[in-house]
Amino acid sequence: MSKKRVTAKEIARELGISVMTVSRALNNRPNVDAETRSRVQEAARRLGYVPNRIAKSLVLQRTHIIGVVVPEITHSFFPEAIRGIEEAAFQAGYHIILTHSSEDATREEEVIHLLESQRVDGILISKAQTVEENRIYQQLLERKVPLVFFDRCVPGIGADCVSVDDEAGAKRITEHLIKIHGYQRIAHLSGPQHISIGRSRLEGFKKALQENHWPFYQDLVVEAGFHETGGYHAMKILLEFPPEQWPRAVVAVNDPAAFGAMKAIREMQLGIPGDIALVGFSDDIRAELMPVPLTTVRQPAYEVGKKAAERLIETIEGNSGQTLEIVLATEQIIRRSCGCNP
């Protein structure tokens, strides 16, 4: 037989005080002396009292729950960002509901509606790869749902975003291939151009070539998406050229795309970096474990998630002020795949 839930009324009866006093003590309200507060809290622990969050949320019109929408969880960036989100939420007295769009626009819209039905206080979103228009986000803002994007920004919509300096990171890693190694034919496995990180990393790649008066080849830019399969097929396209037109180095939009490119290069029995040098972006946990450790750009994923959650909580609690785009710096991680021997 299941044990009945302990109520504030039973704590009040146990201590011989009013239910109002118990409620004030449990919720850290004023007009309760320290001794009484201590007695109430000790009795609550002893009796196994668990607050009724549903009833409390109805009174306060707040659930202290944040919804989180990520496009995928198989690569290390998002699990680390989620860890930062959860830490910031916990420190502020919030909990999270984590959902996963699987890079699908329809599924993303469904989980956003699910989170709204759960009456979350606000939503953190990293946009799915196949989302091409922003209607659902605009509707959230029109309904006054606090909203913060992270990693993949949606500019001009009127919502905060926390991301890294994708353009500067891509520019710097491309300049490494130019200035340190002098590779002439440099290719880019790009991300979708309707996603902010895809646009910014391509722009950084182009700027590095332009500012260093280096040749740019449009046919050496192939869209790969953000996963291994896309990187593999994009690299196969480049390797269909005659050998004299193969790229000497490749800048991948992220590490998973670089892992796919590695597979395609090795299938052709070509060496990395001897035949084709390769760099990525994100410093996936597998990057240094590859047969040829991958040179890449490290993103502060934990800090991105933590700052995004902190910003959302500020918005929920009415302390956010003007709309902000918070951009964090990246770090270049040199390994053997670019031709260095660190």
Buried (B, 14 or more C-beta within 10 A) or exposed (E): EEEEEBBBEBBBEBBEBEBEBBBBBBEEEEEBEEEBBEBBBEBBEEEEBEEEEEEBBEEEEBBBBBBBBBBBEEBBBBBBBBBBBBBBBEEBEBEBBBBBBBBBBEBBBEBBEBBBEEBBBBBBBBBBBBBEEBEBBBEBBEEEBBBBBBBBBBEEBEBBBBBBBBBBBBBBBBBBBBEEBEBEBBBBBBBBEEBBBBBBBBBBBBBBBEEEEBEEBEEBBBBBBBBBEBBBBBBBBBBEBEEEEBBBBBBBBBBBBBBBBBBBBEEBEBEBBEEBBBBBBBBBEBBEEBEBBBBBBBBBBBBBBBBBBBBBBBBBEEEBEEEBEBBBEBEBBBBBBBBBEE
